[in-house]
Amino acid sequence: MTLDADKITEFRRSILDFYERQGRDFPWRHTVNPYEILVSEIMLQQTQTERVLPKYLAWLERFPDVQTLAAAPLADVLALWSGLGYNRRARFLQQACRLIRERIAKGGTFPDTPEELDALPGIGPYTARAVCTFAFNKPEVFIETNIRSVFIFFFFPAAAGLEVKDSDLLVLIEKTLYRENPRLWYYALMDYGAALKKKVENPSRKSRHYTKQSRFEGSLRQARGAIIRQLVNSASGCALYDIARKENIDPELLEKAASALAAEKIITSDGALYRIR
């Protein structure tokens, strides 16, 4: 797609004017502390902002920095994470902070490049670049669901379902990037995309990468969450039979979830009782 300077200017003006009038306000937008930004980005993966907000504030009160989180018992970390889902994210976040703590102890600094961040546990290309942008205001190129919606809406209005590739969008994201203040620009894009979905049919459904979230009830995700919820509240451990009875979940599904959690080294078992590792 050909974009001249006038089209780019017009597009930027539309996004930035909207943000000035209707931009959302979140606590992670009032900090450039890379640890606090990393926490917000990990929490916001596959979780709505409304659910993240109270957890984010409570998290920073309990684990205010890399060192505190790195030193905390995993049971405490998972207990505070409870309710956000995808509990492996909490473990990855702690593992990443332990590596960052070691780096800082040797005289280093918090990682500030996509390559360094991407090498940490649980941090993929998107999160690495988002942290670089929001913490260090670097003009990185990345995409997430709201950004995807904006670019499909503006530049692929006639596309059919599952037709638009992210590779095509990333070219446009790079060409239109507001390099004078990339942090502000990405906040504006995300807010425009969030508002857009309330006014029109979700443009992301035209993306080849669009997937509808699977049903939670009766899912492995539900079983994993139930196990963690019971174990963080039991110092002596729990049997899967008791968890199945208390949570009203199929025992076979719990066994599958327990096996996965054990493989990820989140829980352990002595054969009868399970505990947080």
C-alpha positions as CSV (number, residue, x, y, z in Angstrom):
1,M,0.0,0.0,0.0
2,T,1.3,3.4,-1.0
3,L,1.2,6.0,1.8
4,D,2.2,9.6,1.1
5,A,3.1,12.1,3.8
6,D,-0.3,13.7,3.8
7,K,-2.1,10.4,4.4
8,I,0.3,9.6,7.2
9,T,-0.3,13.1,8.8
10,E,-4.1,12.7,8.5
11,F,-4.0,9.3,10.1
12,R,-1.8,10.4,13.0
13,R,-4.0,13.4,13.6
14,S,-7.2,11.2,13.8
15,I,-5.6,9.0,16.3
16,L,-3.9,11.6,18.5
17,D,-7.0,13.9,18.4
18,F,-9.1,11.0,19.7
19,Y,-6.6,10.3,22.4
20,E,-6.5,13.9,23.6
21,R,-10.3,13.9,23.9
22,Q,-11.1,10.3,25.1
23,G,-7.8,8.7,26.1
24,R,-8.1,6.2,29.0
25,D,-6.2,6.7,32.3
26,F,-4.4,3.7,33.9
27,P,-1.7,3.7,36.7
28,W,0.8,2.0,34.4
29,R,0.6,5.0,32.2
30,H,2.0,7.2,35.0
31,T,5.3,5.4,35.3
32,V,8.3,4.7,33.3
33,N,9.7,2.3,35.8
34,P,10.6,-0.8,33.6
35,Y,9.6,-3.3,36.3
36,E,6.2,-1.7,36.8
37,I,5.7,-1.6,33.0
38,L,6.7,-5.3,32.7
39,V,4.2,-6.3,35.4
40,S,1.4,-4.4,33.6
41,E,2.3,-6.0,30.2
42,I,2.4,-9.5,31.6
43,M,-0.9,-9.0,33.5
44,L,-2.6,-7.5,30.4
45,Q,-1.8,-10.6,28.2
46,Q,-5.2,-12.1,27.5
47,T,-6.8,-10.3,30.4
48,Q,-9.2,-7.3,30.4
49,T,-7.9,-4.0,31.9
50,E,-10.9,-3.9,34.3
51,R,-9.7,-7.2,35.9
52,V,-6.0,-6.1,35.8
53,L,-6.4,-2.7,37.5
54,P,-7.0,-3.8,41.2
55,K,-4.5,-6.7,40.8
56,Y,-1.8,-4.4,39.5
57,L,-2.1,-2.0,42.4
58,A,-2.1,-4.8,45.0
59,W,0.8,-6.4,43.3
60,L,3.0,-3.4,43.4
61,E,2.1,-2.8,47.0
62,R,3.2,-6.4,47.9
63,F,6.1,-6.7,45.3
64,P,7.3,-3.2,44.7
65,D,10.4,-4.1,42.8
66,V,12.4,-6.8,41.0
67,Q,14.2,-7.8,44.2
68,T,11.1,-8.3,46.3
69,L,9.3,-10.4,43.7
70,A,12.4,-12.4,43.0
71,A,12.8,-13.3,46.7
72,A,9.1,-14.1,47.3
73,P,7.8,-17.7,47.8
74,L,6.0,-19.0,44.7
75,A,2.9,-19.6,46.8
76,D,2.6,-15.9,47.7
77,V,3.1,-14.9,44.1
78,L,0.4,-17.3,42.8
79,A,-2.0,-16.3,45.7
80,L,-1.8,-12.7,44.6
81,W,-2.1,-13.6,40.9
82,S,-5.3,-15.6,41.5
83,G,-8.2,-14.3,39.5
84,L,-6.1,-13.2,36.5
85,G,-5.9,-16.6,35.0
86,Y,-3.0,-18.2,33.0
87,N,-1.1,-18.7,36.2
88,R,2.1,-19.7,34.4
89,R,2.5,-16.0,33.6
90,A,3.1,-15.3,37.3
91,R,5.9,-17.9,37.5
92,F,7.4,-16.6,34.3
93,L,7.4,-13.1,35.6
94,Q,9.1,-14.2,38.8
95,Q,11.7,-16.2,36.9
96,A,12.4,-13.2,34.6
97,C,12.8,-11.0,37.7
98,R,15.3,-13.4,39.2
99,L,17.4,-13.2,36.1
100,I,17.2,-9.4,36.1
101,R,18.1,-9.3,39.8
102,E,21.3,-11.3,39.0
103,R,22.1,-9.0,36.2
104,I,21.7,-5.9,38.4
105,A,23.7,-7.5,41.2
106,K,26.6,-7.8,38.7
107,G,26.5,-4.1,37.9
108,G,24.1,-4.3,35.0
109,T,20.8,-2.5,34.4
110,F,17.3,-3.5,33.6
111,P,17.2,-4.9,30.0
112,D,16.3,-2.2,27.6
113,T,16.4,-3.9,24.2
114,P,13.9,-6.2,22.5
115,E,16.6,-8.9,22.2
116,E,17.5,-8.8,25.9
117,L,13.9,-8.8,27.1
118,D,12.7,-11.5,24.6
119,A,15.4,-13.8,26.0
120,L,13.7,-13.8,29.4
121,P,11.1,-16.4,30.4
122,G,7.6,-15.8,29.3
123,I,8.4,-12.6,27.4
124,G,7.7,-12.8,23.7
125,P,8.4,-10.3,20.8
126,Y,5.3,-8.2,21.6
127,T,6.0,-7.8,25.3
128,A,9.7,-7.1,24.8
129,R,8.9,-4.3,22.3
130,A,6.1,-2.9,24.4
131,V,8.3,-2.6,27.5
132,C,11.0,-0.9,25.4
133,T,8.4,1.6,24.2
134,F,6.5,2.3,27.3
135,A,9.4,2.3,29.7
136,F,12.1,3.8,27.5
137,N,10.1,5.5,24.8
138,K,11.9,3.7,22.0
139,P,10.2,3.6,18.6
140,E,9.7,-0.1,18.3
141,V,7.3,-1.8,15.9
142,F,4.7,-4.2,17.4
143,I,1.1,-5.3,17.2
144,E,-1.6,-6.4,19.5
145,T,-5.4,-6.8,19.2
146,N,-6.4,-3.1,19.5
147,I,-3.6,-1.9,17.2
148,R,-4.6,-4.6,14.7
149,S,-8.2,-3.4,14.7
150,V,-7.1,0.2,14.0
151,F,-5.0,-0.6,11.0
152,I,-7.5,-3.0,9.5
153,F,-10.3,-0.4,10.0
154,F,-8.4,2.4,8.3
155,F,-6.4,0.6,5.6
156,F,-8.3,-2.6,4.8
157,P,-12.0,-1.6,5.1
158,A,-13.1,-3.9,2.2
159,A,-11.1,-6.9,3.3
160,A,-13.0,-10.2,3.9
161,G,-12.8,-12.3,7.0
162,L,-9.5,-13.8,7.9
163,E,-7.8,-12.1,5.0
164,V,-5.4,-9.5,6.4
165,K,-1.9,-10.7,7.4
166,D,0.0,-9.2,10.3
167,S,3.1,-8.8,8.1
168,D,1.1,-6.4,5.9
169,L,0.0,-4.4,9.0
170,L,3.5,-4.2,10.5
171,V,4.7,-2.5,7.4
172,L,2.1,0.2,7.9
173,I,2.7,0.4,11.6
174,E,6.4,1.2,10.9
175,K,5.6,3.7,8.2
176,T,3.1,5.6,10.3
177,L,5.0,5.4,13.7
178,Y,5.0,8.7,15.5
179,R,8.7,8.6,16.4
180,E,8.7,11.9,18.3
181,N,6.7,10.2,21.1
182,P,6.2,6.5,20.5
183,R,4.9,5.9,24.0
184,L,2.1,8.3,23.5
185,W,1.4,7.0,20.0
186,Y,0.9,3.4,21.1
187,Y,-1.3,4.5,24.0
188,A,-3.4,6.4,21.5
189,L,-3.6,3.5,19.1
190,M,-4.7,1.1,21.8
191,D,-7.4,3.4,23.1
192,Y,-8.7,4.1,19.6
193,G,-8.9,0.3,18.9
194,A,-10.7,-0.4,22.2
195,A,-13.3,2.3,21.4
196,L,-13.6,1.1,17.8
197,K,-14.8,-2.3,18.9
198,K,-17.7,-0.8,20.7
199,K,-18.9,1.1,17.6
200,V,-18.4,-1.3,14.7
201,E,-18.0,-5.0,14.2
202,N,-14.6,-6.1,15.5
203,P,-12.2,-5.3,12.6
204,S,-9.8,-7.9,13.9
205,R,-12.1,-10.6,12.6
206,K,-10.7,-9.8,9.2
207,S,-7.2,-10.8,10.4
208,R,-5.7,-14.2,9.6
209,H,-4.5,-14.3,13.2
210,Y,-8.0,-13.8,14.7
211,T,-9.0,-16.5,17.2
212,K,-12.0,-16.6,19.4
213,Q,-11.2,-17.4,23.0
214,S,-12.2,-20.9,24.0
215,R,-15.0,-21.5,26.5
216,F,-13.8,-21.3,30.1
217,E,-16.4,-23.5,31.8
218,G,-15.2,-27.1,31.7
219,S,-11.8,-26.1,30.2
220,L,-8.3,-27.0,31.2
221,R,-7.8,-23.3,32.2
222,Q,-10.6,-23.6,34.7
223,A,-9.1,-26.8,36.2
224,R,-5.7,-25.2,36.5
225,G,-7.1,-22.2,38.2
226,A,-9.0,-24.4,40.6
227,I,-5.9,-26.3,41.6
228,I,-3.9,-23.2,42.2
229,R,-6.7,-21.5,44.2
230,Q,-7.0,-24.5,46.5
231,L,-3.2,-25.1,46.9
232,V,-2.3,-21.5,47.8
233,N,-4.8,-21.7,50.6
234,S,-3.5,-25.0,52.0
235,A,-0.1,-25.2,53.7
236,S,-0.4,-29.0,54.1
237,G,-1.4,-29.7,50.5
238,C,-4.6,-31.1,48.8
239,A,-5.7,-34.3,47.1
240,L,-7.2,-33.9,43.7
241,Y,-10.3,-35.7,44.9
242,D,-10.9,-32.9,47.5
243,I,-10.2,-30.2,44.9
244,A,-12.7,-31.9,42.5
245,R,-15.4,-32.0,45.3
246,K,-14.8,-28.4,46.4
247,E,-14.6,-26.9,42.9
248,N,-17.2,-29.2,41.3
249,I,-14.8,-30.1,38.5
250,D,-14.3,-33.4,36.6
251,P,-11.5,-35.3,38.3
252,E,-10.1,-36.5,35.0
253,L,-9.8,-32.9,33.9
254,L,-8.0,-32.0,37.1
255,E,-5.5,-34.8,36.6
256,K,-4.6,-33.4,33.2
257,A,-4.3,-29.9,34.6
258,A,-2.2,-31.2,37.5
259,S,0.2,-33.0,35.2
260,A,0.6,-29.8,33.1
261,L,1.3,-27.7,36.3
262,A,3.8,-30.3,37.6
263,A,5.6,-30.3,34.2
264,E,5.8,-26.5,34.4
265,K,7.3,-26.9,37.9
266,I,4.5,-24.9,39.5
267,I,3.2,-27.7,41.7
268,T,4.7,-30.9,43.1
269,S,3.2,-34.1,44.5
270,D,4.2,-36.8,47.0
271,G,1.8,-39.2,45.4
272,A,-1.3,-38.3,47.3
273,L,-1.1,-34.6,48.1
274,Y,-0.2,-31.7,45.8
275,R,1.5,-28.5,46.9
276,I,2.8,-25.3,45.4
277,R,6.4,-26.1,44.5
